């Protein structure tokens, strides 16, 4: 597999990581699909506990995560530490929201029947994140996805893959089941799997994320939030 060089803020090469091919992106989505039903059936309290452990691990290692961000993309350490700190808060917030799937119970407009609305996971999500916030934009997207029972495939920016990989390690240590979180540096090939890809969460330009075709096939409607 070709190597993807990460140079950080200096001229010297900092680290090399595997540059996934398009078929690797499809494999990652297939793995997320395979475990989707099990993760969706996981009790909300258990999902909440896993996200809370992930938050605790991020807080324990926030200095390391901030230093890694500084080394790979040049953000001043104080700002990187701030990003890791507030990025972790997304995990804590959604760990608390995971147990609050209340749904809705109401009368019909005619007044002669009552409706019960239940919220259900839509399926695997594709998370496309930018280079300039490589930590917080991952947690901001994976937190709600995992809380409601959706697995995901993350497509971090090619310039800043290391922060995403570090978060994946902490997710495993927190107890995320194998296959629930996957990573790929190529998203364009996922467009052909539109039936399996049900949700796209993106930030920044579509050219960076290669997500336009994925979004068109994943849903009949784009909703910018």
N, C-alpha and C positions, 0 to 999 in steps of 0.2 A: 504494500500500500504506500503511495507517495507520502512524503513527509510535508507537513505544513509548518513553516518556520515562523516563530513568534519572536519579534525583535525588541519589543518594549520601547523605551524612550531613547535608547542608545543606538550606536551603530553596530555593536556586536550582537550576534545571534544569542538569544537567551535560552530558548528551548525549542525542541521539535516534537510535534505530536502527529498522530496518524491523520491523514486527510482522506476522509471516507469517500468512496465512490458512490455513484447514484444508486447502485443496487444495495449498498449498505443502508441508505435511507429507507428503502422499501423493507429491508430486513428488520430495521428498528421498528417501523410501524407494525409489521406483522407480529413482532414480539409484544408490542403494547396491546394489540388486538387480542392476542392469545390469553392475556391475563385480565382483560378489561372486566369480564363478568365477575371474576373472583374479587377484584378490587371494589367494584360497585356493590357487591354483597357484603363487604366488610362493614361491621357495625360502625356507625358514626363515631362512637366513643373511641374505638380503636384507631380510626383514622385521625381523630383529634390528638390522641396520645402520641402517635408517630410524628405529627407535625410539631407538637410541642417539644419532643425530644430533638427534632431537627433544629428548632429555634435555639434550644439550650446549647447544642453543639456549635452552632454558628457563633453564639456569644462567647463560648469558651475559646474558639479559634479565630476570633475576629481580628486580632493583631496579625496572625499569619495570612488570613484572607486579604486584609488590607495591603500587606506587604507584597503579596502575589500580584494584586491589581496594579500597584505602583510599578513593579518590575515589568509587567507585560504590556502596559499601555501608558505609563508615565504620569498618571494622576498623582498629585501630591499626597503624601501619606495621610495627612490630617483629613483631606477630603475623601480619600479611599476608606478610611476608618469610619467616617460619617456615613458613607454609602452602605458599608457592611452593617452598621448598626441599625439604620432605618430599614435596610433590606430585610434584616432578620425579623423586624416587627411585622412584616407581611405574614411570615410563618406563624407568629404568635397569634395575630389577629384571626387568621383563618383556622387555626387550631381551635379557637373558641367558637367560631361560626360553624364548624363542622357538625355540631350537635343541634343546630337550630334550623333544621329543614322542616318548617312548620306546615308548609302547604297552605291551603285556603278552603274554607267551608262557607258557603253563601247560598242565598235564595236565588233562583232563576229570575230573569226579568218578568216572567209571567206570574211569579209568586206561588206556583203550585208544586214546584219541585225544589230540591236542594242539590247543590253541586259540591263535589269533593275534588279538589285539585291537589295532586301529588307531584312533587319535583323528583325527577329521575336523572341520573347521569346520562349525558348524550353520547359518551364514548371517547375514544382517544383524541387528544388535542395536539396540535402542532404549535410550539412556542418559538417564535422568531424574535430574537433579541438583538439590540444594537451594540456597537463596540464601546460606546462612551459610558454606558452604565452596565457593565458585564455581570454584576452581582445582583443588584436590586431588581433589574428587569426580569431576571430569571425567577426570583422568589415572588415577585408581584404576580406572575402568571401561573407558576406551578402551585402556589399556595391555594388559590380558589379551585383550581382543577382537581387537585388531590383531595381537598376538603369535601367536595361533592361527589367523589367517587370516580373521577376520570383519570386514567393514565395519560402519559404524554410522551411526545418526542420533542426534544429541544434542539433548535438550530441556532446556536450562538454565532456571533459574527466571527469570521475567519481570523480577524486581527486579535481577538481576545478569547481564545477557547479555554484558557487555563482556569479562569474563575468558575466557569460552568462545570468543568471537570471536577474541580475541588468540591463544589456544592453537591455533585452527584455522589462523591465518596461519602460525604456527611449524610446524605439521604439514605444510603445503604446502611450506615452505622445506626441511623435512627430507626431502622426497621422497615423501610419500604420494600415490598416484595420484589423479587427479581422480575424485570420486564416492565414494571410499572413506570419507571423513568428510563428513557433511552435518549441517546444523543446522536446527531448526524450533522455533518457540515455541508450536506447537500440536500436541499429541500425540493428542488424542481422536479425530481423524479417521483415525488409523492402525489403529484397531480393525477396520475393514472390510477391511484387508489382512492379516488374521491368517495367511493361508497363506504370505505373504512374510516376515512378522515372526516370527522364530524364537526370539529371546532378548530379555528385558526385564531391564535392570539398573537398580534404582531405589533411592532413599534418601529417607527422610522420609515424609510423609503422602501417600496416594494422591490426595487432593484437589488438592494442589499440582501433581503430575505428570500428572494426568488419565490415569494409567496402568492403572487397574483393568481396564477393558474390553480394553485391549491385552494385558494379562497373561493374561486368561481365554482370549483367542483365540489367543495365541501358543503356549500350552502347556496340556496337560491337567492339569498339576500346578504349584502354586506352591512354590517352595523359598526360604525366607528364609535368607540367609547374611549 
